[in-house]
Structure formats: C-alpha cells, structure tokens
Amino acid sequence: MATNKQPANQLRFGNIKATIWENTSEKGPFFATTFSRPFKDQSGAWRNGTSFGLNDLEALMTVAREAKEWIAALTLKR
C-alpha cells in the first residue's frame, strides 16, 4: 500500500540527506530516520543511493547527529 506521507523533517549535510519520518504505534508516536546519497545515473536521472563510501562517512555522522538532536528536542516538547 503506497502512501503520500510527508516527512517530519529533512536535513542535509554535504551530499548526504537524512529524512525523518513520524510513525505511530500502540505506545504512541515515534520517529525513524532514513539516510540517502543523491546521485545521477548513466542516463542523467537522479537516484538515491543508500550505500556510503569513505568520503561520505563524515557527512553521514554529522547529519545523523543533527537528526538525533532534532528528534530529541521535539520529543522533549511533548
């Protein structure tokens, strides 16, 4: 089943993007984060990769830390 659910937030550092999703469970709302690295394929179309090379890891750690801080700050407000 496809949904058109919008992300709660998107963060970017360098070429790495963190997308934060709000979900619900029996215990209430919670957040999940996906990470991607946009790139152009051979035909020139934009794709999102989910594997990260050595040069991506510093940006991945930074955007993951920012995502954690954003989720923690929002959770404290509730």
N, C-alpha and C positions, 0 to 999 in steps of 0.2 A: 504494500500500500504506500503510495507516494504522497508526501505532504509538502506544502509550500511553507513550512515553518521557517520563520526568520531567526537568525542567530541573536542571542542576547547581546553579543559584542564581538568585534573583530579587532585584533591587534596585529601590528606588523612591525618587524624589525629586520632591516635589510631585505632580503628576498624571502623571508620566512613569515608565514601568516598563521596566527592562532585564531580559531573560530570557537567561540564559547556558546554552548547550547544549554538552555534551561529545560529540564525534564521534570516529570512528576512521577512519584511512586506512592505506595501506600503510606510511607513515612513523611511525605511532603516533597517539596521541590528540591532538586539538586542540579548541579552543573557538571557538564562533561566538555572536554576541550579536544578539538582535532587540530592537527598541525599539517601544513602543506607548503609546498615549494612550487610556485607557478613557473612554467617553462613553455617555450614554443616547440611543437613537434616539427617533424621534417616538412610538413605541408604548411607550416606557419600558424597553425591553430594553437591557441592557448590551452594548456592542460595543467592539472595539479598533481604533482608528484608527492608521494608520501615516504620517500626514502631520502636520506640526507647524507651528504658527503662530509669529509673532514672540514672543508671550508664553510659548511652550513652550521656546524655544531655550536659555535659561539652564539650565533644569532638565535638558534633554536633554544639554547639555555636562557638567553635574555628574554625572549618572548614568552617562554614557559613561566619564568619568574613573574613577569608582568601579568600574565593570566592568573596565576595563583594569587597575587596581590589584589587584582580586581575582584575575583570571586570572594576572597576573604573579606574585603571591605563591604561588598554587597551583603554577604551573609551576616556580618555584624549589625547591619542596619535593620535586619528583620527581627 
